[in-house]
């Protein structure tokens, strides 16, 4: 096996580890931030919330780039046909990666209505590539679900803390 295949395998395992980390580690981190909000609503807490979500953004961007680069390396370095249409350009691969991210973000809405951001289709004869693309797509879906739920929970806590602070000021 060539280095692009090993890179894709390592990247797939890293995405699975990242998804597990997002689900379990960030749950603990989110509750820590929630306790900070309950204790004191301040700019320090808002900075912690922003840093918390920046961590998600960095993780998503990192795996987007590594997935796209691995597609390019697989096509050029390992000379593997990934797409039914044949070879794709680097821009086409980035669009394909973004298309998978959008499909994960819209929870199969695009799949049901057959909407595409790119004309590229996966080569279904390469089962390992279909699984690799699925892992990337599910990583993004799990991460997005976690972001939405944690944001709703933290937003509610911030609103309640702000309301309580305003009520205390009005009382005094």
Secondary structure as UniProt FT lines:
FT   HELIX           3..39
FT   HELIX           43..76
FT   TURN            84..85
FT   HELIX           90..105
FT   TURN            106..108
FT   HELIX           109..112
FT   TURN            113..114
FT   TURN            124..125
FT   HELIX           127..171
//
